[in-house]
Amino acid sequence: MTQDVIFVIAMFAAFAAGLFAGYPVAFVLGGVGVLFALLGDVLPLFGIKVLAGTNFIGFATDRIFATLSNYSLVPIAMFVFMGYMLERSGVAERLLAAMSRIMRTVPGGLGLAVVMIGLVLAASTGIIGASVILLATVALPALNRAGYDIPLSLGTVAASGCLGILIPPSIMLIVMGDQLRLSVGDLFMAAVIPGAMLALLYTVYIVAVATLRPSAAPRARAIPEDAGDDTTGAAYELLRALAPPVALMLAVLGSIFFGIASPTEASGVGALGATILAAIDRRLTWTTLREVSEATGRTTAFLFALIFGASCFSVVLRGYGGDEVIEGSLSALPFPPEGILAVVLLTVFLLGFVLDWMEIVLIIAPLTIPVVVSFGFDPVWVAMLMAICLQTSFLTPPVGMALFYVKSAAPAEVTTGQVYRGIIPFVILQLIGLALVWFFPQIALWLPEIAY
């Protein structure tokens, strides 16, 4: 075993040890990076050559500063602010009331309404925690009153709330674009159809369950119960509920897709638009503004701490020759290029059981995707495959964050086992979506291609 392989294994082993010891991920990544950077500068004093001419500490600090001062990361704070402010505007409650009236005669209509609200929230916020908790708070009581099967309700809420990790404006795609040196606008366009396809798969599944097992998804009554049967009035209420988030969505995504604004500029438009919507709904107070700003600060600080730690870890890992080790290991696999890509995606899927998407995007993606792209694959398509694969990490135990969000917002009698049983079909549906994008790349590449 060569020296560079030993150092790479030692870095990953130290990261795993710190992670399983219960320390915060950002501190583990940064701490391991700094420790091995110091080691890289000290070892030559004892005659052990690591990488000739490399000043590890200087190399790491320069790269970390360049990463954290990157202009393309500015949208993170703005989109986070937009998501939290939109959460306070009452959009989800109005949409659920209006959609349940329209779809109450459709098999699984209330479940379909939850998926559609998740789709709207995904295209308006991109904040998974806010979307899942908001959906769980608003929709779970309604689903329970309607007599829905508890695991089905939990799975529907968790999966629908997670659509925002893929559908733009997605924080994950912003970070992925920065790490892989890809256009965030291209990634946003590439994610639209796959994200809508996942929502369609969810609706097909819910309708199938409602048709085959009517007791699991009874037809819902109107909410509120005295809403009446006026179809025209229900359609008007739905239009009123949909208009604000759709207008915000068009202002943000439309300005990006049509080249009017960059993602950074569009994020500012989104933050201002969400604030205006809250003001129109008379929910914008100094207390709301302070709470949203504080929540934005905490979330953004957490994300940037992870980016800082992962940048330190990855740049030191490269200093020890980690990218060459991984490239050589992948190239040595006895598989064709498609087989190597499948191995990478399988690894990402399995890592999603124990790691959050941020660690995978910041550490694994920059080391593996360039190797796969060197085989001739389209980088945007490969990034979309990894993004869909990463979406499953929110639903896979034991660290799937959506599971914790749903469990925390669900009634006390809901068990963890019920949450796990509820999400299994939706994880399978996400893997089906991954397979569809694999076999039909134009699902992801069509929009970016027609844009040029």
N, C-alpha and C positions, 0 to 999 in steps of 0.2 A: 504494500500500500504506500503510495507516494505521500510526500509531506503535505502538499496542498489538499489532498483528499482528507488527511487526518485533521487539518485545521477546519475544513468545511464541516466535517462530521462533529468536531468538538463544538463549533459555534451552534449548530442546530441542537446538539445535546444540551448545551447550556441554556438555550432558549426554552427547550421542552421542560428542563428541570425547574426553571424559574416559573414557567407557566403553571405547571402542576403543583407547585408549592403555594400557589394562590396569590402571587404578586400581580399587580396591574400590568396588562399586556404592554402598554406604552413604556413603562419603566423597565420591564424585562428586555424589550427590544433595544431601547437606548442604552441600558446598563451593559448588556452583553456586547453591543457595538463598541462602547467606550472601553470596556475591559480588554477586548481583543485588539482595539486600536493601540492601547498602551502596550499590550503584549507585542504587537508588531513592531513598535519602536524600541522595545527593551531587548527582544531576542537577539538582534544583531550585535548587541554589546557582548553577548556570550558566544559569538561566532556562529550563530544560527541564522542563515540568510532566509528571509521570508519572501520579499519581493524587492529586488535591488533598486535602490534610489527612491523608494516610496516613503514619504513622511505621512504616516497613517493619520495622526491627529490633525495635521493641516489639511490632508485630503478629505477627511470626514467633515471637518468644520466648513470647508469651502462648499462641499456638496450639499450639506444640510442647509446652509444659508441660501444657496441657489434654489433649493426646493421650496423652502418656506416663503421666499420672496417672489415666487412665481406668480405672475399676474393671472394665469389661468385658474388659480385656486381661489381667487376672490369670490366667484359665484357661490362657493359653499356657504359662506355666512349669509349672503342675501337670500338664497333659496331656503335655508333653514329658517330665517326670519319670516319669509313668505309662508312657509308651511305652518309655523306656529300661529301666525296672525290669522291665517285662513281657518285654522282650527277653532278660533274664538268667534268666527263670524256666523256660526250656526248653519253652515251649508249642509252638513251631513243630516241634521235633524229635518230640515225642510225637504231635502231630496228623498229621504226615507218615507216621509208622510205622503209626498206626491207620487212617488213611484209605486208605493204599495197600493194606492187607489187605482192606478192605471193597470197594474199587473195582478190584481187579486184573483182574477179568473184563470190565470195561466198556471199550469202545474209547476209547483216550486216557485211561484211568483215572488214571494218575499225573499227567498234566497237569491233569485236573479237580481232583485233590486239591490241587495247587499253587494253583489259582484259589480253592478253598474256604478254604485256609489264609490266602491273601491277604485274603479277605473277612473272616475272623475277626480277623486282625491289624489290618485297617483299622478295624473297629468297636471295637477294644480299645486302639489306640495312636494312630493319626493321624500318626505320624512317618514320612515317606516314606523318608528315608535309612536308618533302622533297619530298616524293613520290607523294603525291596529287598535290602539287604545280608544280612539274616537269611535271606530266602528264597533268595537266590543261594548262600549258604554251605551251607544245608541241602539245597535241592532240586536244584541243578544237578548235583552228583555222582550223585544218584539217577537223574535223567533221563538222564544220560550212560550210566550202567550199564545202564539199561533200553533203550538203543539209540535214543533220541529224536533226531530231526533237530535239529542244533545251533541254527540260527536259530529254530526253533519253541520250543525250550527257553528260549533267551534272551528271546524276545518274551513268552512266557508268564510268566516270572519278573518281567520288568520291568513289564509291564502289571498283573499281579496285585498287585505291591508298591505300585503307584501308586493303588490304589483308596482308600487312606486320605486322599488329598487331597480327596476328595468325600464319602465316607461319614463321618458323625460318629462320634467327636469330631474334627472336622477343624480344624486350625489355620487353614487358609485361610478357612474360613467364619467363624471368630471374627474375623479381621482384616477380612473383607469386611463383616460385620455392623457392626463399629465404624466403618468408613469410610463406609458407606452409610446409617448410622442405622437399621438394620433389626434386628429381634429375632433374636438368635443361635439361640434355641429354634425359631423359625419356619424359619430356614435349615437347622437340623439335621433337622427333620421333613421339609422339602421335599427333602432330599438322599437320604433313605433309599431310596425306590423307584428313582430314577434310578441310584443306586450299585448296587443289586441288579440292575437291568436290564443294566448294563454287564457285571457278573459273568456274567449269563446269556448275553449275547452272546458272551463269551469261551468259555464252555463249549460253546455251539452250534458255534462255529468249530473248537474242538479236536476235538469228536466228528466233525465233517464231515471234517477232515483225516485223522483216524484211520480213518474209514470208507473214504474215497476213496484214501488212500495209507497202507495199514497199516504200511509200512516206516518211515514218518516218526514214528509214535507207536505202537510195539508195546505189547501188553498187558503191564503190569508184574508182576513177581513180588512176593511179599510182602517187606516190609522191616521187621525183619531177615529174612534168608533162611530162618531156621529157625523162623519164626513159626507154621507149620502151617496147617491148613485149617479150624480150629474157628471157624465163623461166629459162634456165640454169644460165644466169647471175644473175637473181633475187635470185635464190637459193644460189648462191655463196655469194652474198651480205648478205643474211640472215645468212648464216653460219659464215661469218666474224663478223657480228654484235652480234651473239649469243655466239660465242666462249669465249670472255673475261669474261662476267658475269657468264656463266656456269662454266668456269674453277675456278673462284673465289668461286662460290657456292659449287663446289665439294671440294675445298681445305678447306673451313670452315666447312660445314655440314658433308662432308665425313669423315674428321678427327675426328669429334665428334661421329658420328654414328658407326664408325669402331673401336672406342676406342684408336685411335692414340693420340688424344689430348683431354684435358678437354675443356669445353666451354671458360674458361678464356684464355687458350693458343690459342685456335682457333680464338678468337677475335683478338688477336695480329696478327695472320696470315692474317686475313681478312683486318685489317687496313693497313698492309704492302702491301698486294696484290692490294688493291684499289689505293694506292699511286703509285705502279708500273704501273698500267693500265693508270692512268692519265699521268704519265711520257711518256709511249709509245705513247699515243695520242697527245703528245706535249702540254698538258694543265697544266702541273705541273710547276708553277712559285712560286717565293717567295710570291707574292701577294695571289695566290690561297692557298698556305700552311698556310699563316697567317689568311686568312678569314675562312678557314675550321677549323683551330685550335680555333679561337675565337668563331665560331658557336658551335663547340663541347663543349667548356668550358661553354657557356651560357646554352645550353641544359642540360648538365650533372649537372650543378649547380642547375638548376630548378628541375630536377628529384630528386637530393639528398636533396634539401630543402623540397620537399614533403615527402620523406622517413623519414627525420629527424622529421618533424612535426607530421606525422602519427604515427611514432614509439612512440613519446612522448604521443600522445593522447591515443593510444591503450594500452600502458603499464599502464597508470594511470587509464584508464577505467577498466582494469583487476584488478587493485588494489582495486577498489570500488566494485568488484564482478560482473563486467559487463558480463564476459563470462558465469558465472553461471546463470545470469538473462536471457541471450539470449538462453542458452541451455535449461533452464527450460521452456521458452516460446515456443520454437520449439517443445520440447518433449510433451508439453501439448496440442498441436494442435490435433484435432480429426481426424487425417488422418493417413494412413499407411506411411511407410518410403518413398515410391515413391511420395506420396502427399506432404510430408514435403519438399522433394527435389524440387518439382515443385513450391512450395511457395517461396523457396529461390531463384530459378532462375527467377521467376516472379518479386520478389522484386528487384533483380539485374537489370533486364530489365527496370523496372520503374525508378530506381535510375539513370540509364543511361541517362534519359531525363534531369536531373538537376546536375549530378555529372560527373566528368571525370573518366576514367578507373582507374587512379592511386589511387584516394581516395577510390574507391570501393575495389580494390585489397589490399590496405594497411589496411583498417579498417574493411570492411564487410567480406571479404573472410576469414581472420584468425579466426573470431568469429563464422562463420556459417559452413564452410566446415568441420572442425573437428567434429562437431555435426552430420552432415550428414554422414560422413565416419564411425562414430561409429555405424551406422545402418547396416554396412556390405558392403557398396558401395566401389568400387575401387577408391582410391583417385585421380589417374591420370585421370580416366574417368570423375569424378566429376569436376576436374580442367578444363578439356577440355570443358565440358558443360558450365561452367562459362566463359571460355575464348571466346567461340563463342557468348555467350550472351553479353559479354562485347564489342565485336566487333560492335554490333549494336549501342553502345553509341556514336560512331564516326559519325553516320548518323542520329541520332534522335535529332530533335530540342527540346529546343532552344539552347543547348550548344554543339551540335555535332561539333567537331573541324573540321572535313572534310568539313562541309558545309561552314564554314568561309573561309577555304583555297580555295575552289572552287570559292566562290563568289568573293574573293579578286583577283583571277587570271583571272576571266571571264571578257568579255567585259562589259562596263558600262551599256549597255541596258539590261543585264540579271537581272531579278528580283529575290528576295528571294523566292517568290511563285513558280517560275519555278524550283529553286533548290529543294524546298520541294517536289514538284510533281515528280521530277525526282528520288528522293531517295526512295520513298515509295515502289516501286516494289522490290528494292534491299534489303530493310529491311525485307520484306516478304520472299524473297529468303533466307536470313540469318536465319530466324526463321524456314524455312523448313529444312535447313541444321542442325539446332539445334535438330529438331525433328528426323531426320535421325540418328544422333549420339546417341540420347536418345534410340531409338528402336533397333539400331544395334550398340552396344558398341564396337564391334570389329573394326569398322571404325577407332576408336581412339586407341584401345589397341593392334591391330595386330602387328604393327611395334615394339613397346616396348617389346612385348612378344617373338617375334622371335629373338630379339637381345640377349636374355639370354638363 
